[in-house]
């Protein structure tokens, strides 16, 4: 062994095997995000299993989704709601505890 450590790019998809895994990850990210909408939209981009499928389910173009969910975009609230639903979730207001 030459003493070098091999690394590879982190892929969240390797850890999101079930709908429950995805739900728990998104919940944790919402708690961590505070008031950072860019963080949340980037999380949606990471969780999405394929932009082609997501585009079909939201009715939005792939390019629009890539930009909106890149962390550099500024998606409309309507886009966020469409993506949330396409991922199988809904936004539910809850009191801050």
Protein Blocks (a to p, Z undefined) as FASTA:
>chain_A
ZZiacdddddfklmmmbfklmmmmmmmmmmmnmmafklmmmmmmmmpnbfklmmmmnopa
fklmmmmmnopaccdfklmmmmmmmnopacdddddZZ
